[in-house]
Amino acid sequence: MEIFFNLLIISVLFVIQTAFVLLVTGPLILLKPVRRKKEWYARFTTFLEPQDTGLPQENVNIGTFDGLILRGWFIPQKKKSRGTIIYLHGVGDCKIGGIPFAQSLYRDGFNIFLYDSRQHGESEGYYCTYGFYEKYDVATVVNYLKSRRDRKIGKIGLFGTSMGGAVAIQAAALDTRISAVVSEGSYTALRIVFVDYQKRIIKLPWHFLRNIALVQSQKIANFKARLVSPLEDIKRIHVPILIVHGKKDTFIKPEYSKMLYKAANEPKQLVLIDHAGHNDVWDAGGPAYKNSISAFFKKHLS
């Protein structure tokens, strides 16, 4: 009897714990990633704003279609520009992570626009939807840039990393004003990458549990996860696209970028970076990678 009672208690506790993960923890991890801000980056660098590196900087606030404020930096060329590149950061990150990118591409003659995605950094927002709403935010940023009559904006390109790479694909499928895309470390679909996150973070081994957590997330944030599918969206892109992935990435599988490349229309390129994981592609790729990004945008934006 005592053994049965102990097993019953263990079973009840397991059910309670599982229910908590499914209905609370899982959705919160997915929808509310930890925000990196200046305080986090200040532990590693003194370059917390573009002006800290000597770049020109305009602080910009942009209103989204649903009433949020996105906070960004516009880094304009003083005279002529080769075009304008919008940097899209990864999940949990912020625009500060794009400063090294801005330094490199600004020197090559481009205007750069960096901003915090909704529910990230200093921007407003309650939930992260991995591109469902974020792709419309990119269109709003393009609207802003096109309204700048005091600067030569030129053609507009997107450079996105991780979640930003997925958002770049989704945005380019929606907005024909985008002339070129670099997608680094993207996933193929939210439902697929959530399984990977589930195994690594939430520790739920079964797909049906994943589905319950995802359904709850969709209800909370009012979005449809099945529509967050860069693999489907990339088929509707007809501008040049460069797909990049670190060969040692253990967060988002390199195979996903190979699948994206296969589904993409020409002109397209696939670059796999040796010795690069998920968060160090820019550094691991070194000058050769940076030069290839610059050459891609020079060709297709200038």
N, C-alpha and C positions, 0 to 999 in steps of 0.2 A: 504493500500500500504506500509506504514512504517513497519507494522508487517511482511509482506511478505519479505521486503527488509532485515530486521533484521534476519529473519529465513534463508534467502539465504546466508547471511554473515556467520552465525553460521555453516551452512552446508559446505560451502567452507572451512572454518577454520578447521572443523572436518576432511574433506577429506585430507587437506594438512598435518595436524598433524598425521593422520593415515598412510599416505604415507611415512612420515618421519620415523615413528616408524618401518614400514615394511621394508623399503629399507636401513635405516641407523642405527637407534638406536638398533633395535632388533638384527641384525647381529653382530654389534659391541659388545653388551653385551655378546652374545654367543661366539664369536670368540676371543675376546680380554678381558678376565677377568682381573681385577686389579691385579697387581703383588705385592705380599708381599716380602719384602727384609729385610735386616738387620735392617734398620731404623724402620720398623714396629715392629719387634720383640724386639728391644732394649727398647721399652716402658714397656715391661713386664718381661724381663729376661736378664741376663748377659751371658747366655749360647748361644752364637751366632755361635759357631763352635764346633765340637766334642772335639778339644783340650782344650776348655774352661772347660770341665768337666773331664779332665784328660785322655781322650781317645787318642790313637794314630790316627794320621790323615794324609792322603795323598791327596793332591788336584789333581783332575783328570779332564782333558778335553777330551771329546770323540766326534768324528765327526760322524754325521748321514749320512744316504744314500743320502740325498738331500742337503748336504753341510752345515748343521748347527752345532754349537758347543754346546754340553751339558756340564754343569759344575757340578762336583760332588765331593764327599768325599769317599775314601775307608778307612775303619777302620779294619785293619787286626789283627788277633791274632798273638802274638809273636812266638808261637810255633804251636802246633796242633790246629785244629779247627774242630768243629762239622759239618761244612758246611758254606755256604754263603747265606745271605738273602739280597735281594734288596728291599729297601723301596720306595714306590710310593705314593707321596702326592696327596692331593685333589686339586680341581680347585681353582685357585687364591692363593694357598699356595706355599711353597717352601721346600727345603730340611731341613731347620732349624726346621721345625715342626716335623721332624723325630728324632731329637736328643734324647728325652726321650726314644723312642723306641730303639735307638741304645745303649744307656746306659744299658738298661735292658737285651737285647739279647746278647750284647757283654760279659756281666758278665757270661752268660750261655754258653759261649764258641764258639759263632758264629762270623765269619767275617760279617761286615755290609757294604753295599754300598748304599749311599744316593745321589740322584741327582735331579736337577731342571728339570722338564719336559719342553719340547719346549714351548716357549712363557710364561715361568714362571721363577720367581727368576732371577738368573744371566745367565740363558741359552738363546741362541738365538732363534729366531722364530717369525713369523708374526702372526700366528693363532693357536688357540687351537682347535683340532678336536676330543677330547674326546675318543681317542683310535684308530681312523682310521689310523693316522700316528704314534701315540705314541706306539702302540704295536710293530712296527718295531724298535723303539728306544730301547725298552727293549731287543730285540734280539741283538742289537748293544752293549749294556752294557754286555750281556752274552758273546759275542765274546771277549770283552776286558778282562773280568774276566778269561775266559778260556785261554787267552794268557799269563796270569801271571804265569810263571814257577817258580818264586821265592817264591810263597806262595801256601799253600795247600788250594785250593778253595773248593774241595769236591762237593757234590751235591748242587744245587742252588734252593732256594725257593723265593717266592714273598710274600711281605706283602703290600697290597694297601688299602688306605682308601678313601672313597668317589669316585671321579673320578679315583683315583689310584686303587681302588678296581675293578672298571670296566675295567681299562686297564690291570690289572693283569689277569683277566679272558680271555680277548681277546688275550693277549700275550701267555698265557699257551696253548690256543687252536691252536696257530701257531707254537710254539717252544717246541719240545719234550725234550729239555735239561732241562726244568724246572721240578723239582721233587715234589714240593708241593706248594700250594697256600692258602693264607689267604686273603679273600676279605671282607672288612669292609665297610658297608654303601653304597653298590653299587646300581646302577640303572639297569633296565632290558634292556632298549633301549633308545637311544638319543631322538628319536621322542616322546617317552612317557614322559620322564623327562622334555623335553622342554615345554610341555604343563603345567607342574607344575611350571616351571620357569616363563612361560608366565603369569600365573595367579598371581604369587607373585610379579614379578619384572616389566615385560613389560606391564601388565594390559590389555592384549588383550583377550577378552572373547570368541572369536570364533575360532574354529579349522582351518577354511579355511584361516584366517589371519595368524595363526601359520604356516600353510603350505607355505604361500607366503614368510614370513620372513625366514623360513628354506631353501626354494629354493634359495633365494638370498644369504644366508650364504654359501650354497654349491658351488655356482658359484664363490663367492669371494675366498674361501679357497681351491677350487678344490678337494672336497671330496664328498662321498655319505653317507648321514645320515642314510639311511636304513641299511647300512652295519655295523653301530655301534650298535651292539645288543648282549650284554653279555648273554642274555637269550638263544640265538641261539648258541653262541660260547661255552657256558658251556657244551653243549651236546657232544662236541668233546674232552673234557678233560677227561683223564683216569688216572690222578694222584690224590692223596689225596687233598681234598679241604675243608677248614673250612670257613663257611659263617657266618658273624657277623653283627648285627644291633642293634642300640639303640631303645628301645621300645617307647621312647618319641620323636623320630626323626620327625621333621615337615618339613624338607627340602627334604629328600628322604624317601619315605614311607617304613616302615618296611615290608609291604606286598611284596615289590619287592624282598627282600632277601628270603622270604618264597617261592616265585615263582622260584627263582634261585636254591634254595635247592631242590625243587621238580623236576626240570629239570636236575639236576646234576647226574653224575654217582657215584657209590660207588668206594672207600670209601669217605664218606662225613659227615660233621657235621654242625649243625645249632645252633648258640648261640645268644640268644636275651638278651641284657643287660638291667636290670631294671634301671629306673631313668636316663638313658642315652639319650641325644639328638643326634644331628648329629656330632658335633665337640668335644664332650667330652667323647667318648666311652672309650678311654684309661684310663682317670682319673676316670670316674664313675665305670668302671669295677674293678678297684683296683687290689690288689695283686692276687686275684683269677683269674681274666682275664689274667693278665700278665703271670701267671704261666701256664695257659692253652695254651697260644700262644707258650711259650717256650717248653712245653711238646709235642705239635703238631710237632714242627720243630725238636725236639730231636728224635722223633719217626721216622720221615720220611726223615730226611736229614743225620742223623749220620750214 
